Amino acid sequence: MTPPPRSRARTALQHLVLAAFACTTAVIVLLVGMVVFSAIGWSTDPHGYGIFAGTLFALILTPVAIGLWLLHQLLRRGTKKSQAGHEQQDHR
């Protein structure tokens, strides 16, 4: 049985949100790596601006990542509930 178009759109949105979360998390990890390398002197940043920029951008992106994760979890719960509703209708 093919899922209804609304369910397919919701699944596509769920995957898009998960991909955005993964990209945001990867950027945060790279920024933290930049901060660590700059702090221990392995970076070619003579003035230490990498520490400030990396910290600032990571602090800005962290709530964005948390929001994307919560949205993904909300979409997952809604998908599971709608699938359970379809299964109950099929058994009747």
N, C-alpha and C positions, 0 to 999 in steps of 0.2 A: 504494500500500500504506500502510495506517495504522500509525503507530508504536505499539509496545506501551504500555500504560498507565504502566509504570515509567519509560519513556523520556520520556513527556509530563510526568510528575511531576518528573523530574530537570530537564527544560527549564524548567518553571515555577519551580523552586527557583533555577536559574541566573539567570533573569530577575529574580527577587526579590532575590537577592544583588547583582546588578548595579545595580538601582534603589537599594538601601540604600547601596551604595558611592557612587553619584552624589549622593545626598542628603548623605551625610557629607562628601564632597569640597566640595560647595557651601557647607555650613556652615563648613568650615575656611577657605574663600576669604573668606567674609563676616567671619569672626573676624579674619583677617589684615588685611583692609581696615579693620576697626574699630581694630585696633592701630596701623596706619599713620596713619589720620586722627587718632587721639588723640595720637600721637607728634609729628605736625607741627602740631598745634594747630587743626585744622579741625573738631574735635569740640567739643560743648558739655559736655565732661566736665572740670569744674574741678580735680578732685583726681587725675586720671590713673588712676582705677580700671579704665578700659577697656583700658589697656595690660596690666595684670596679669591681668584676667579673660580677655581675648582670647587672651593667650599661654598661660595655664593650660589653657583649654578646647581650644585648638588642639593643645597637647601631649598632652592626653588623647585627643582624637579621631584623631590621626595613626596610632597603632598599630591602632585600630579599622578605619580605612580600609585600612591595609596588609593586615590580616587578611581583610577582605572581598574585596580584590582577589585575594589568594592563593587564597581559597576559590573565587572565580569562575573563576580559571585552572584550578584542580583539577577543577572541574565541567566546564569546556570540554574538557579533555583526556579525561576519562572519557566524555563524549558522543561525541567523535570516534572513540575506540577502539571504543565499542559500535556506532557506525554502520558502521565498517570491518568489524566482525565480522558484522553483518547483511548487508552487501554480499557478503562472501565466501561466506556461506551461500546467498545467492540465486544465485550463479554456479555452484554445484555441481550 
